Amino acid sequence: MSQAPTVDLAEEFMERRTPLQRVQSTLHRYPYLSPLIVLVVAMVVFTLLNERFLLPTNLSFLTQQSVVIGTLAIAQTLIILTAGIDLSIGAIMVFGQMLMANLAVSVTASNVLPIAGQNPALSIVLGILAATLAGAVNGFLIVRFNLPPFIVTLGTLSVFTALTLILFKARTIQGPEIPELLKWLGTTVKIGDFQLMYGVVLMLILFAVFAYILRNTAWGRHVYAVGDDPVAAELSGIRVKRVVFSVYVVAGLIMGIASWVYIGRVGSASPNADPLINLDTITAVVIGGVSLFGGRGTMIGTLIGTFIIVVVENGLALAGLDQAYRVLAVGILVIAAVAIDQWIRKVKT
């Protein structure tokens, strides 16, 4: 008696799905694919528009432009994965770099603070510790008083901006006044005609480290679980508040490192650093496929999102378009990324 053929119900279900549903499922599984496609298309288009786009000098400039946004975007990614957000990220970074510079500046410089003249290495460590403590303050306020991250970090944005101006007298520390160790991450090494900045190397190492941590450690899995469903995470034994607090502490640590990176990239320390850096980090994360609702996204996606921002702005500049059009293009990309995320989240598993 012959045996009736077995039917693989899962395979049959897969075959019933439309091509669009399969694309939706693939993007849900690999959230970095959509920004990767955007990046490749953008680079092809801008290369066709201007042959200078792929010149080693321009590619060197692109990587250097990405270093501060990219480093801070690592911190923002961790926070957004928990369904939070940090609007104070730029202010904390500026506070950290101003503390480093004011500690390390020579006592012979004009209008310096009494804390000046410290060992440069100690200054860097103290600046990073200060940023880490600032991140801990954000985390404490959020988990201890159950306050929304948006409100807490909106408040600390003003607090750290004011502290920077009050404590450091709104004085810019110029390059010649800053010890070389603080500017070391701005050093470049030549690879043919391409110049690779040490700060970019550090940024890529940080991306690799945190990509590994999120993918292969219990802490990383807990971060995703808390962002996806904090109630379910709590019921499964995860200490949600501890995880959230730890994320803000780690994010503060990364902001401190970004402070050092910023000094190296710019060659000076100014309290009037890029005021849009907060929005740039959120933009990089969102365009990179990390869901604002938490629980979904990757570090590689954020890295791609960072490069999309600098590629689009640089490509449009080479095309001769006004700054307003570059801002418009980035805004459209953000709206499109959020719309795609909403669509992907509706995937039927």
Order of alpha helices (4+ residues) and beta strands (2+ residues): alpha-alpha-alpha-alpha-alpha-alpha-alpha-beta-beta-alpha-alpha-alpha-alpha-alpha-alpha-alpha
